[in-house]
Amino acid sequence: TVGHAIESHANLTLLHGECVTIGMTYAASPAVLARLVPLLERYELPTKSETAPEALLPFLLRDKKMKENGIVTVYAEELGSFVFKTLSPEVLLGLQ
């Protein structure tokens, strides 16, 4: 979800896969990030967006997964598993 917002904002200056890898970092616990980020970096994939989170907010608000109470997100709490979490766009972007 965040990856698609980054992709829309970047207006084709990043590859789809690059946007997805950055987006994964928004939906992972600190424990998962500790393993995920070095792996992505090993393959020279981006792990951070140069776009300010506030600039992504309008794209998230129009996302097809956006519901009245937030965005349903696939969240990696621990390696090898995930949970569905409904998060506000602000929380997902780390603005709250």
N, C-alpha and C positions, 0 to 999 in steps of 0.2 A: 504494500500500500504506500509506504513512504517512498519506496523505490520508484513507483509510478509517478508520484508527485515530483520527485527529483528529475525524472525523465521529462516530464511535461515542462517544468521550469527551465531545464537545460536546453530545451528546444533543439534536440538532436546533436548537441555538442558532446554528449557522452553516449557510449554504447548502452544498449538495453541491459546487458549483463553487468556492466559497471554500476548502473543505477540500482539493480537488484542487490548486488553485494553491499552497497552502502545502506540500502533499505533494511537489510537483514540486521544490521547493527542497532537499529532502533527497536527491534522486537526480540531482544535477547537479554537474559539476566547477566549480571557482572561475571558470574562463573562461566557462562557460555562464551561471553566476549573474550575472556582471558585465553580461551583456546581458539576461538574463531578468528579474531583479528590477526594473530601471527600466521595462521594458515592462509588467509586471504593475502596478506602481505608477501608471503613466500611465493605466491603466484603472481605477484605484482598487480593485484587488484585493489582498487580504491576502498578505503574503509571509512572515509569521512567526506561529507559534502562541503563544498565551498559556499554553498547557498545557506544563508541565514534561515534558521527554522521558521521564523515569522513569515518569510517569503513563500514557504511551502504550505502554510495554513490554508490559503484559499483553494489550493488544489485538493487538499484532504477533505475540505468541507463539501466538495463536489464529487468525491469518490463514490463509486457505486456501492461500496460496503458501508457507507455512512448511514447511520440510523438515528433516530431521535435521541437515544442515550449514548451514542458514540460509534466507534468503528470496531467491528469484530476483527480481531487481529490474531494471527497464528503466532504465539509467543513461545520462544524456547526457554523454558525455565531451567532445564538441565540437559546435558548432552544425551542425544538419542530419544528425546521425548519433547512434546509440546502440549500446550493447552490453548484453548480459544479464550481470549480475553477481550472484553469490550472496554475500550479506552477512549477518553475524549481525545480529539486531535491535539489539544494542548499538552496533555500528559504524554501522548505518543511521541511528540516532538521534543519532549523535555522542557517545555515552557512552564510547566507547573510541577 
